[in-house]
Amino acid sequence: MFRHAFRAVLIAGGLLAGLAPALAESSRLALVIGQSAYRSVTPLPNPANDANAMAKMLGESGFEVTTAADLSQKDLNREVGDFAAKIASKGPDTVALVFYAGHGLQIDGENYLVPVDVDPRREADIPLQAVRLNDVLNTLNAVPSRMRILLLDACRNNPFPSINQSAGRGLALLDTKSGAPGTFLSYSTSPGAEAEDGNGANSPYTTALLQAAREPGLPIEEAFKRVRVAVNKATEGRQTPWDSSSLTEDFRFVATSDASAANAGPRPVIAKRSVDEWKRSLQGKPIEAANEIIVGDGSVEAYEAFVTLYTAAPYGPQARQWLDLHNRMAAWNEAVLINTVASYQGFLDRYPDSDLTPTARKLIERLRNRPVVTPVVAAANAAIPAVVPATPPVVPANAAAGPTCPCSQTSPARQSDTPKRVEEKPVRKRDEDPPKRASRPSRRDPDDVVVYAPPPPPPRDYYGPPVRVVPPVSIGIGIGGGYGGGYGRGPSNYPTRRGY
């Protein structure tokens, strides 16, 4: 009997050990959106398939999945708001994931997710008809959660003929380190580039992501290194995914049965290597192997080291193109954040013929035509005389120390600019009677200065307690009331500007 009880304890312990990774997080929530049935442009075939495949994989990984397809602007905003409410109801230990497949655009340095009901005639219509990516991020950041993961297969070509010649290509660079910590953002291709929809049932990005995410125990950043390499190979270098991370904890889509490999835990610190260190690491390697290493790493330092060591086609030109595009998008992001004529002109001086040239010139013109706010407060108050503070009396350095009680000092309001006349008192002999006091004049000379002296203190009994002189106290009661109200938009954790 004891043997059977001991076996039951071992089985229960094994089950608890297997469940430990899942119990490390209280909940996992996912919102999966597929936008295929666009009304004013050619529909996209793969986003619906991508969303269905991702929803299935995430459900198998322990996520509570909400799926939505072919959303209008109103519906897309509602789904994001409802998803944030679910995160709040689950608590701050929730891992929140959003997957979006469909069209995405950048207008004036801002990224937008495109609903299926948009029909723009000009660039100014996109902010009114689409959903700003920063608004989605800020909505999720406003709810306490363990981490937020956004996967965007949204960098396809601009399908709107009225704006595809003036708007920038792909999506603008967005650094998650400028927002709340605990965020992971992935693009299906590099900022400023366009992603392919693919010829199969899924896009190249979703295909690679489904394969990497299903491997047990693989950390999220290692998984997306494999995604970058797989997509780069599948598209022959035309498309390389990009990500930005401010995660402070580790995450795995599928955990192993080992309790030490739980999804939630301290994120390992990886030292950033310099260009010289990358050169020494890549030196002597075959160009195909070296290219796979730098694509998987995805850092600027790795690409700079590669282009100085390898120039042979196709990998050398591809790496150089990636590096030039990344530097241009980083310079554009900096110009948009500064948002001045000088910042946009500096970008044009460096990149005069890029796809962002029309946007930079438009923002310069907008800033120059912006009304100048003049200081009207000083002009409005010019008729009001300035109040000069009263000058405190000058005390001679050799003057004897007097009483420190505030009541013994003359009020500044009672003083006059006319100096007080000092008269000498006659010397009286011992046997003479004191002179009689002159009668007070009926009218006071305007030149006379009236000085109000404090009353003498009351007499003090030597053997009694000291008598305190309590100054008079004035008590007043005031009643006031006010009414105010306002409506405004909350602060943005990702402060990009449109130049308005």
Disulfide bonds with the S-S distance in Angstrom:
none
